[in-house]
């Protein structure tokens, strides 16, 4: 039997025509992206709050994934719905990691922003920690950073009174 070429889906369509959206797809974007620009514009408190919410949502969805209704008959793998939930959970985890990465890279100046940054990082690290000592070091670093920021704030008014410029 000879091979007969099978046309591909878009073969023969005029170039100026676009393929229409799936009629069953909802309005708006059908994919998710991490908006790094938006994350970089957030305050340290906003990043902490976002990380906390993303982590809680991920934990909730992870709990659903463990339910028998989202597993195959043998109970060893996710079924189709379980795979979708796992993908959503993975995306939330990546978004959470991005928020933490932005916090780590930030250089806040006020003591309150330094503290919120610390809470963001420490909350994430606590959830991932397997050993207390490295985590305790991170806690000590956060406390040091907060103390240094408070010290800088306390010196600013005195220096301004003397007519000195502070960076």
Residue pairs with C-beta under 8 A, 6 or more apart in sequence:
10 19
13 19
22 30
32 91
34 94
34 95
34 98
36 98
36 102
39 47
39 50
39 98
39 99
39 102
40 102
42 50
42 99
42 102
43 113
43 116
44 103
44 106
44 108
44 112
44 113
44 114
44 115
44 116
44 117
44 120
45 112
45 113
45 116
47 99
47 100
47 102
47 103
47 106
47 116
47 117
47 120
48 103
48 116
48 117
48 119
48 120
48 123
50 99
51 96
51 99
51 100
51 103
51 120
51 123
51 124
52 123
54 92
54 93
54 95
54 96
54 99
55 92
55 96
55 123
55 124
55 127
57 92
58 89
58 92
58 93
58 96
61 85
61 88
61 89
61 92
62 89
64 70
64 85
65 78
65 82
65 85
65 86
65 89
68 75
69 81
70 78
70 79
70 81
70 82
70 85
71 77
71 78
71 79
71 82
72 78
72 79
78 85
78 86
96 124
97 124
99 120
100 120
100 121
100 124
103 117
103 120
103 121
104 121
106 117
108 114
108 116
108 117
108 149
109 149
109 152
110 149
110 153
111 146
111 149
111 150
111 153
113 149
114 145
114 146
114 148
114 149
115 146
117 142
117 145
118 142
118 143
118 145
118 146
121 138
121 142
122 135
122 138
122 139
122 142
125 135
125 138
126 135
129 135
155 166
156 166
159 166
160 166
